């Protein structure tokens, strides 16, 4: 049982690092992108991959809670709430991209501004809760 918990904890940590790396890469890609259609094509593939990467730490966290029969402590509740916030942020970001008008002047720039805000806030939230868990 301890081996499963340790492996799950390791995967959980790597999953969080992967998630931060993906968010940083998405931010970099968003800042570089000038063509709306090219960005839309990339996000059709990347969108589901981002959600799959998000569920790695979520699933391993659930496995750890079930394996150790952990109670709902403040850090556990904070991580659950962070997971919900990240999912809502990503849904908001992908939904707003879905409704961006390609022809409208400045619509993609407005999306880029909003998406940057979401991505930076996601990265900051993950880093803050990671620091809290390591202290």
N, C-alpha and C positions, 0 to 999 in steps of 0.2 A: 504494500500500500504506500509506503514511504517512497519507493522508487517511482511510482506513478505520479505522486505529488511533486517530487523533485523534477521529473521530466516535464510535467505540465507547467511548473513554475519557470523552467528554462524556456520553454516554447512561448509562454506568455511574455516574457521579457523580450525575446527576439521578435515576437509579433508586434510589440509596441514600438520597437526600433524600426521595424519594417514600415509600420504605419507612418511614423514621423518622416522617414525617407521618402515614402510615396507622396506625402503632403508637400514636402519640400520640392520634389521633382514636379509635382503639379503646379506649384507656385512658379517655379522656374519656367516651365512650359507655357504657362499663362502669360507671363511677362514677355516672353519671346514671340508669341504668336501675333501675327498681323492679319492672317487670312481666316475669316470666320468659318468658311466651309472646311478647311483643313483641320481646324480645331474641333469642329463638330464631329468629323470622321474619327479623329483620335479619341474623343470622349465617348463615342459609342462603344469603343473597345475598352477604354480605361475605366469608365464608370462602374461596370460590374466588377472589374478587378479591384477597384478601391473598396467596394462594399465587401468583397470576399476577404480582403486583407483586414478590414475592420472587424470581421467576425472571428478572426483567429484569436486575438486576445480576449474577446468576449466569451467565446466558447471555452477556452482554456480556463478562464476565470470561473465559469460555471462548474467546470469539472473539478477545479480545486475546492470550491465551496462544497460541492457534493461529496468529494472524497474525504475531506477532513471534517465534514459536518460543521462547517463554520457558521457562526451566528452572524446576524446583520449588525456588524460593528460600524462605526462611523467611516473608516476607510473603505469598507466593502460597499456601503451605501453610496459613498462618494464616487467610487468607480462605476457602479451601476448607473448613477445619474450622469456621469461623464459619457458613458456609452450611449445613453439615450440622446444626450445633447449632440454628440458627434453624428449620430444617425440623422437627427433632424437637420443639422447644418448641411450635411451632404445631400439630403433630399432637397432642401431649399436651393442649394447650389445647382444641382442637376435639373431641377424643375425650372429654374429661371433661365438656364441655358436652352431648355427645350422651347421656351416661348420668346427667345430673342429673335427679333425681326432682322433678317439678313439685309433687307433693303433700307431700313430706317437708319438715318444718319446718327451716329453716336450711340446706337443701342448696344453695340458690342463693347464699346469703351465703358459704358455704364455697367454692363455685366462684369467686365474685367475688374472694375473698382469694387463691386460688391463681392465678387469671388475672391479677390485678394484679401478683403476683410475677413471673410469666412475662413479661408485657409490659414491666415496668420493667427486668428483666434483659436482654431483647432490645434495648431502647433503649440501655441502658448499654453493652452489648457492641458495638453498631454505632458508637456515638459513640467508644468507646475505640479500636477498630480504625481508624476514620476519622482520629482524631488521630494515631495511629501512622503511617498512610500519608502524612499531610501533613507530618510532621516530617522 
